[in-house]
């Protein structure tokens, strides 16, 4: 493992991660926490080792996407809890890609959970915990000047590319990618994927049984949260 770069100042602390500046102006260190949250942080618990699993899983996925030519913020894994990433200017949009009806999508549209969609659905949510991350349209995002038209088009293009790549990747490991949340940032005049891609941000089901192996086990009080994350890590060869 590489030696951890010196953490200078904590730039941000979120529900699941801390982000630190370093001596390199274009690089940050992400430190994954063991906290588990739901309802935009209104419910919170600590699950020992969850941060270690999310760090390893997310880094594995980012490395795969980098190999596919999809630009991400991931540079390298430092140790079991920390990773070096590019210092992107984050865009305050959560981009949700759905392949199968589940969660709020099912409830909102009266669909049976588990019903496949004819094509991926993309949603945008304003990243604002105080407002419970309200859904917004692409036109809303433009009117609020969160992005310009070319950036919005690029985000949609990347989201679909990521969905196609990850759906195949997970299926190779006998997992189904039901839906997932992405966040993007600006880095040197380009849009890149940032934040994390893990069982905290994806719905991942066993391809054969449909067993939930993601954060829904915490949201829905199903138990065995850590064990589910460990199973995802095991299938990814970690």
C-alpha positions in Angstrom: 0.0 0.0 0.0 1.1 3.5 -0.7 1.8 5.8 2.2 -1.1 8.1 3.1 -0.6 11.7 1.9 -0.5 14.2 4.6 -4.1 15.4 5.4 -4.1 19.1 5.8 -7.5 20.4 6.4 -10.9 18.7 6.4 -12.7 20.2 3.5 -16.0 18.5 4.0 -17.7 15.9 6.3 -20.7 14.1 4.9 -22.9 11.3 6.2 -20.5 8.6 5.0 -17.1 10.3 4.2 -14.6 12.9 5.2 -12.7 14.8 2.5 -9.3 16.2 3.2 -7.0 18.6 1.4 -3.4 17.6 0.7 -0.2 19.2 -0.3 -1.2 18.5 -4.0 -3.7 21.2 -5.1 -5.4 18.8 -7.6 -5.8 15.9 -5.2 -7.8 15.2 -2.1 -8.0 12.3 0.3 -11.4 10.6 0.9 -11.8 8.8 4.3 -14.7 6.4 4.5 -16.6 6.4 7.8 -18.5 3.5 9.4 -21.7 5.6 9.8 -24.9 4.3 8.2 -27.7 6.8 7.6 -31.2 6.9 6.2 -33.9 9.5 5.7 -31.2 12.1 4.8 -29.4 11.5 8.0 -32.4 11.5 10.3 -31.6 7.9 11.3 -28.0 7.1 12.0 -26.0 4.1 13.3 -22.5 2.9 13.3 -21.7 -0.4 11.5 -18.1 -1.3 12.3 -16.1 -2.0 9.1 -18.7 -0.6 6.7 -16.4 2.2 5.6 -13.6 -0.2 4.9 -15.9 -2.2 2.6 -17.2 0.8 0.8 -13.7 2.1 0.2 -12.6 -1.1 -1.3 -15.7 -1.7 -3.4 -15.9 1.9 -4.6 -12.2 1.9 -5.6 -12.6 -1.4 -7.4 -15.6 0.0 -9.4 -13.8 3.3 -10.2 -10.8 1.5 -11.4 -13.0 -0.6 -13.7 -14.7 2.5 -15.0 -11.3 4.2 -15.6 -10.2 1.2 -17.6 -13.4 1.6 -19.7 -12.4 5.1 -20.6 -15.0 6.7 -18.3 -13.4 9.7 -16.5 -13.6 9.5 -12.7 -12.0 11.2 -9.8 -10.3 8.1 -8.6 -6.4 8.1 -8.5 -5.4 5.3 -6.1 -6.3 3.5 -2.9 -4.0 4.4 0.0 -5.1 1.9 2.6 -8.2 0.1 3.8 -10.1 3.4 4.7 -8.6 6.1 2.5 -8.2 6.9 -1.2 -6.7 9.7 -3.3 -9.0 11.4 -5.7 -8.9 14.4 -8.1 -10.1 17.6 -6.6 -13.3 18.2 -8.6 -15.7 21.1 -8.2 -18.8 19.2 -7.3 -22.1 19.8 -9.1 -24.9 19.9 -6.5 -27.0 17.3 -8.4 -27.7 13.7 -7.6 -28.2 11.7 -10.8 -30.2 8.6 -10.3 -30.3 5.9 -13.0 -33.0 3.2 -12.7 -33.1 -0.1 -14.5 -35.7 -1.9 -12.4 -38.6 -0.4 -10.4 -37.7 -0.2 -6.7 -37.9 2.1 -3.7 -39.4 5.6 -4.2 -39.8 5.0 -7.9 -42.1 2.0 -7.3 -44.1 3.9 -4.6 -44.4 7.1 -6.7 -45.6 5.4 -9.8 -47.5 2.5 -8.3 -45.3 -0.1 -9.8 -44.4 -3.5 -8.4 -40.9 -3.6 -7.0 -38.7 -5.7 -9.3 -40.5 -4.8 -12.5 -37.8 -4.2 -15.2 -38.0 -0.9 -17.1 -38.0 -0.9 -20.9 -35.0 1.5 -20.8 -33.0 3.2 -18.1 -34.7 6.1 -16.4 -32.7 9.1 -15.3 -33.7 11.4 -12.5 -32.1 14.6 -11.1 -32.3 15.6 -7.5 -31.0 18.8 -6.0 -28.4 17.9 -3.4 -29.8 19.7 -0.3 -30.4 17.7 2.9 -32.5 20.4 4.4 -35.0 20.1 1.5 -34.7 16.3 1.4 -33.0 16.3 -2.0 -36.0 17.3 -4.0 -36.4 15.9 -7.6 -35.8 18.5 -10.3 -36.0 18.4 -14.0 -33.1 19.1 -16.4 -34.7 22.4 -17.2 -34.8 23.2 -13.5 -31.1 22.5 -13.3 -30.4 24.8 -16.2 -32.7 27.6 -14.7 -30.9 27.3 -11.4 -27.6 27.6 -13.2 -26.3 24.4 -11.7 -25.1 23.3 -15.1 -25.1 24.6 -18.6 -26.6 22.7 -21.6 -23.4 21.1 -22.7 -22.7 19.9 -19.1 -26.2 18.5 -18.7 -25.9 16.6 -22.0 -22.5 15.2 -20.9 -23.8 14.1 -17.6 -26.7 12.2 -19.2 -24.3 10.7 -21.7 -21.9 9.6 -19.0 -24.7 8.3 -16.7 -25.9 6.0 -19.5 -22.4 4.8 -20.3 -21.8 4.1 -16.7 -25.1 2.2 -16.4 -24.2 0.0 -19.4 -20.7 -0.7 -18.2 -21.7 -1.4 -14.6 -24.8 -3.5 -15.4 -22.5 -5.9 -17.4 -19.8 -5.7 -14.8 -22.1 -6.7 -11.9 -23.9 -9.4 -14.0 -20.5 -11.0 -14.6 -20.3 -11.3 -10.8 -23.9 -12.7 -10.5 -25.3 -9.4 -9.3 -28.1 -7.2 -10.7 -27.7 -3.4 -10.8 -31.2 -2.2 -10.0 -30.6 1.5 -9.7 -27.8 3.8 -8.4 -27.0 7.4 -7.5 -24.1 9.3 -9.2 -22.5 12.6 -8.5 -20.3 14.5 -11.0 -17.8 17.3 -10.8 -15.8 19.7 -12.9 -12.1 19.0 -13.3 -9.9 20.9 -15.7 -12.8 21.8 -18.1 -14.2 18.2 -18.1 -17.1 16.5 -16.3 -15.9 13.5 -14.3 -17.7 11.0 -12.0 -16.9 11.7 -8.4 -18.2 10.8 -4.9 -18.5 7.0 -4.5 -20.1 3.9 -6.1 -20.9 1.3 -3.5 -23.7 -0.6 -1.8 -24.5 2.7 0.0 -25.3 4.4 -3.4 -26.5 1.4 -5.5 -29.3 -1.1 -5.2 -27.6 -4.4 -5.9 -29.5 -7.7 -5.8 -28.4 -11.3 -6.1 -29.0 -12.1 -9.8 -30.6 -15.5 -9.0 -32.5 -15.0 -5.8 -33.2 -11.2 -5.8 -31.7 -10.9 -2.3 -30.9 -7.3 -1.4 -27.2 -6.7 -0.9 -27.2 -3.0 -0.4 -28.2 -0.1 1.9 -31.9 -1.2 1.7 -31.0 -3.7 4.4 -30.4 -0.8 6.7 -33.3 1.4 5.4 -35.8 -1.4 5.8 -34.4 -3.0 9.0 -33.6 -6.2 7.2 -30.5 -6.9 9.2 -27.1 -8.3 8.1 -26.0 -5.0 6.5 -22.3 -5.7 6.9 -22.7 -9.3 5.8 -24.4 -8.1 2.6 -21.6 -5.6 1.8 -19.1 -8.3 2.5 -20.8 -10.6 0.0 -20.6 -7.9 -2.7 -16.9 -7.4 -1.9 -16.3 -11.2 -2.0 -18.0 -11.4 -5.4 -15.9 -8.6 -6.8 -12.8 -10.5 -5.7 -11.8 -8.2 -2.8 
